């Protein structure tokens, strides 16, 4: 097995959208075309993983996080991290995270990530903790707002706990 991680290029958006659609993910080609434009503008880095030249997964790093706590502190955020089911538990996610942390380390000493709170995110939650990520101590957010004591929230992809990792 040959695993390679590289930057997103102009041939990737259609390829990634097709692979995503094949596993039932709603991620249209426009998403990846937008990522490519943001990468060209220096707003986002996009890393693509291939196994034996087949698309296996990707992640993005936003250099200016939409999460206020990260943005105010200049903490880049790993966002939209996906590994196709057929390539999970084969080192693809680890390779993508290693490459992302190396890239972030060139600019700053801390990286952040948000993770969903339902059981679909359980493997990701465990991986981040194993990699040394710790909660940022600001609690849960839902749809971009901090959840306060007594709030009622919907458990969906926007119920998030944010983590950081020191890269020193």
Beta strands, then each sheet from edge to edge (+ up, - down):
strand 1: 3-7
strand 2: 44-51
strand 3: 54-62
strand 4: 76-83
strand 5: 110-116
strand 6: 134-142
strand 7: 145-146
strand 8: 159-166
sheet 1: 1+ 2- 3+ 4- 5- 8+ 6- 7+
end
